[in-house]
Structure formats: structure tokens, C-alpha cells
Amino acid sequence: MIEVSHLSKSYRDLKAVDDVSFQVQSGEILGFLGPNGAGKTTTMRILTGVLPPTSGTVKVSGFDVFEQPLEVKKRIGYLPENPPVYTDMTVRSYLRFVASIKGVARKAREGEVDRVAQKTNCTQFIQRVIGNLSKGQRQRVGLAQALLGDPEVLILDEPTVGLDPAQIIEVRQLIKSLAGKHTIVLSTHILPEVTAICQKALIISQGKVVAYDTLDNLQRAHAGAATADGQTGPVPSLEEIFLKLTSA
Amino acid sequence: MKNAFAIAKKELNIYFATPIAYVMFTLFVVIGSYFFLRLLGAYEQASLMYMRFNSPEMMNRLNFQDAIFRALFGNLGVILIFVVPFLTMRLVAEEKKQKTIELLYSTPVTPGQIVWGKYLAALVILVCTLALTLLYPALVQLVTKDPNGVEWRSIFLGYTGLFLLGAAYMALGLFISSLTESQVVAALITFVVLLMTWIIGWTAAETEGATREVVTYLSSVSHLDSFSKGTVDLKDLVYFLSICALGLFATHRAVEAHRWS
């Protein structure tokens, strides 16, 4: 569904993303991990066609992001780091606007807005002006916006930031429920989140891929040395693997 | 085109949800009314004087278009220089600052649609601003005893000129707004640029020959005068439309270039 090959992006002398390749199968959830400044957001911006890559290609549903950006953008829902909300609009008029530029037909628009608002629990403040909402509420509006038009691919940049614990669990459940029907790339620094939601993890550090595998394989590969009586060593948590890989 | 309309609708939604448009409407009407009242007073004095001298010939020559509206349109054109920067400053700069431009870049919207949508919204605001001043000819028509009354055809042409002037200013303002993240910077630079297009005309008086021709042609407000007189000059039409085209083209490039920076 998503094919990234040899992707690089430089800002002048800084190599933000360096030769990154990975694939996400249809219906899969990929956890995208890395310390701050590792190039997660840059990669996601390139995947969604916001930024042009310096080199390498990205294909979404067979369309090249660079050659046919509109076809790709029709199939993608994107939640950037900061929810891209207009603070002077009400939640409803904002969602209506996003639905219309995503090409949701006029007649279906109102129903679609209600559907995503319900899914992300935005219904109780849908008439309010976004500028007056809390960080967590804005985050949910941002998520609602990404779900509009029911895109095949969802790119979520730290979707649970700013939410309270109950909401985090809700959003995780929501994302899990979207799997299968949607292909999801999710970035986060909260490691239990990856364990809870994703099947596969991609860890990058300083723009380079340091690990890319299913969670089970990662844990097996980094398990402690076998003990004398033939038992396998203690199974490391994702946290330990992450720290080991990114500290280098 | 549908996307451009959606963006225009969103812009208008924000314009009318925030105080900026209302403040600018009020400002425009307050200053416009001041000029209108002064011109009306001058007209009154002139007609009293001609009556006292019992000069029917002069009285015949006195008409609303030349005595009031031609000068008023010139004044309104100058006030636009002060109003337009504050109307265009947020158009692109705010999207960049709030990072909402990422939403537009990640949805199936082309840079061209973004520019058209924003410009369309700016033009609607311009029409609203100008429409408020229709009050002046309407008032004159209401109280006049002159059988000919207000020449509505000339008034209409005057407004066409004002609209074209405003549209050119808006295109420049839109472009400057697309160059920066700061609304204040956008407003200031737009103001200076628009002011320059006006005051450059003042130097025309001190020059002659080809320089004078060029300077006069560059001055924005001078192109309004043929419209205020109730005529259309192709030269002025070309001037306004080419500034609009240039502004929109440059904005399109700037919006596209922003992603590559």
C-alpha cells in the first residue's frame, strides 16, 4: 500500500532523512519511532506530499507522490504534529470545509462530518469555536479531520499528544478499530503505545533506519543471551530495544 | 474551481467571524464620509455663489459628477491604500504561522486553487467595502431637486474603476502576504508598496518628456481618474488588469515555492 524506497531529504547541510526504505501492507499499522529530531515528521510530510523529497520515491496505492500528488492526496488522511485547525472557525464549519476540499459530495458532507465527530468524540463541542477548545479537544478535531472522506491511508503524527489518560485509551482503541480497513502509519515517542497498537515498528535515529521488523521479531532478536540450561534470556521491552538502538 | 470556492467560503467565514473586516468597513466609511461631507459643503457654497451672481451659465456647468463624485472617487482610491493592507495581511501569512497550510498541501488542492480561493474572498470583501459608500450617491439622489439628478452611469463607471484599483491592490497585498509568516510585516510592506504607487505620481509634476509619461503611467491613483469622469480608457484597464495578473502569478509561485524551502 505504501512503498518508500531510498528516501532522502536534506535541508542545506543537514540530512534530515537518509536513505529510508520501508513498506506498509494494506490494513497494517506501522509504528514509527525515533527520538526527537530523528526525521519522523519530515518523513511523514514527504509521505503526504507536503514536502518534496531530495531523492528517492514514495508510492501510495501505486501512485507516486511526486508524479501524481492529487491522486495520492485523495487517498490520504493526515494529522500533522500540530492539528491544522483554524482557531476562528467552529468545529462544524471547519470539518465541513475540510470535507469539501477533500471532495466529499455536498449531499454526503453533513453525514460525514457527524460520523467522524462521533468517532472521535467531538460531538459535544461541535458548535464551539476551535480557539476556545483545550489542547486535547483540538487534537481530537485534528484526528476527525484526518478521518474525513474515509481515506485508505492514515498518516498520524503523534495522535495522542495532549490527551488525558482516558482519552489516550479511547484514541488507541479508535486507531486499532481502523486497522484492517485502513493502512496506518503512526509516529510516537510513547513506546507502550506501539506495543498496544502496532504489528510492526520502524525505528529511525538521525535520519537512518536502525530497526524495521515486527514487534515479535524485534524482541526475539534483542533477547538476552541464552542461559546455560538452554532457556532463552529475558525478553526485552520495546523501551530497552529503543534505547539500545538509538543511543548509538 | 470547486475547491477555490470552498477556500473562498472559508476565508469569508473567518473574515466575518473576526473583527478585522468590520473595523476596516467602519474606517473606510468614516473617512469616506468626511470627504463626502466636505465636497458636499464645497458644492453648496459654489451653487450659492453662482446664484448670488445670477450666473445661469455657471449653474448649468455645475453638476454632481464633476463637483462631488469625481473628487470623491479619487479620495476613496487613496483610502483604499490604508485599508487594503489590513484586509490582505492574514490571507497567506496566517496559514503559514498557524501551520494550517499543511492541511491545504496534504489535501487534493492545487496551489492555483489556493490562490484563486483567497483572491476571490478578498474581492468579495472589496465589493462589500465599496458597496457601503453607495450611500453617498443615493443620499444626493434622494435630496436633489435637479431633474437630471445623479448620473448613475458615470457613478457605475467610477465604481468599476475603484473596484479595479482595489483588485490590483489586493493582488499585491496577497502576494506580499505569501512571502512572510508575520501579518504585521505583511501589512507594513503592503502599505509602503501601495503608498509608493500613489506618491510616485507626485514627482510627475517636476519631470517632463518621457520620464513624465512613465511616472504618470506607474502611478496607480491617476488611472482611476478616467473612470471617475465616466469614461473607460483601455490604457487604464490594461494597467489594472496587468497588476492583478502579475500579483496572482507571483503569489502562485510563492505558494508553490514555500514547500521547497
Interface residues (C-beta under 8 A of the other chain):
Chain A: R45 T48 G49 V50 L51 P52 L70 K73 K74 I76 Y78 P80 N82 P84 V85 Y86 T87 D88 M89 S93 F97 V98 S100 I101 K102 G103 V129 Q145
Chain B: K2 N3 A6 I7 K9 K10 N13 I14 A17 T18 Q98 K99 T100 I101 E102 L103 L104 Y105 S106 T107 P108 V109 T110 R259 W260
